[in-house]
Amino acid sequence: MEQLRTLIDAPELRAGLVAGFVALVTCALVVGAWFLVARRARGGRDGGIRAVTVLGIVGPALVVATLVGLSGSGRFDEVWAVPTGVVVGLGTLWLAGEVGSRTAPLVGGVLALVGGVILAGSTTPVPPPAWITVVLVFGPALAGTGVADFDRRRSGSGLGPQLLLISILGLYATVPDTELVLVLLGAMVPLALLAWPRVWGRLGAGGAFAVTGVFLWITTIEGAPRGGSIVGGVATLALLLAEPVGRLVATPAAPDGAPDASTGGRLGGFSFVVVQLLLTGYAACVAGRVGDPLVAVLLTVPALAIGVAFGAYVASGGRGHVRNRPGS
């Protein structure tokens, strides 16, 4: 109880919550306006809802709210001086995701590498160890591709933001320093209402890349005192990374690029939440507790393998299919 009270009383969490609620209100206005336009264009309320559920607003809103919360929100003090290069890098990652979704993944990947280079070069005045630089340069491009793919295919279920919230909670339990994570967590809690209990938005293509960038940036800063926690922190993304790989293994040809109709067999989206909780908990409590990054990598292999196997199982049909209905 004392740890929970400490968490609730943390000024960083409250700063994130304030920024997150402002972002939620802004998104609600956008959703409302889009709903009216879509309903008029499609000639019915259901058509408007179908259009709204694919709006990629959660990711950009989360990134902006986090940066605002870190820089000081309302009467709260500045938590972290965000370098201009970090803002530019995250903006480049957002652009990479949007361009890649409209052209070719390779184009988006190259732009994401540019964003990663900018992000890595702006993290600290002192250059980080080489392996952390690799994480920041290549991580947003590789992980962002997986997160964007997952979010797009599960657009009607809201699983992208839902699983991301679990990952952020896992990151909080993983890294030794938590000031920046608390801001990210506080911002995500209100915005998760856009994805549950009713789905009004998703991370979005650009948002997925930018969110992955800010997640990795915070992970490398907060996990610096214990290298293994950085590896464990990255692994808390769990199904957001592993499920697209499993899908690729099971169904290498998916030419239409359409959102998936399956949500995990008979259990539906609930199965994703349960598996994400288990894998994230393992990454936080086992892999993220060791000091040696290499040992942490070895410890994450079983969890990620389970995530890949789960993704392959779902892609192959499992025991049945459940329609991915908007608002389900």
Secondary structure, 3 states (H helix, E strand, C coil): CHHHHHHHHCHHHHHHHHHHHHHHHHHHHHHHHHHHHHHHHHCCHHHHHHHHCCCCCHHHHHHHHHHHHHHCCCCCCCCCCCCHHHHHHHHHHHHHHHHHHHCCHHHHHHHHHHHHHHHHHCCCCCCCCHHHHHHHHHHHHHHHHHHHHHHHHCCCCCHHHHHHHHHHHHHHHHCCCCHHHHHHHHHHHHHHHHCCCCCCCCCCHHHHHHHHHHHHHHHHHHCCCCHHHHHHHHHCCCHHHHHHHHHHHHCCCCCCCCCCCCCCHHHCHHHHHHHHHHHHHHHHHCHHHCCCHHHHHHHHHHHHHHHHHHHHHHHCCCCCCCCCCCCC
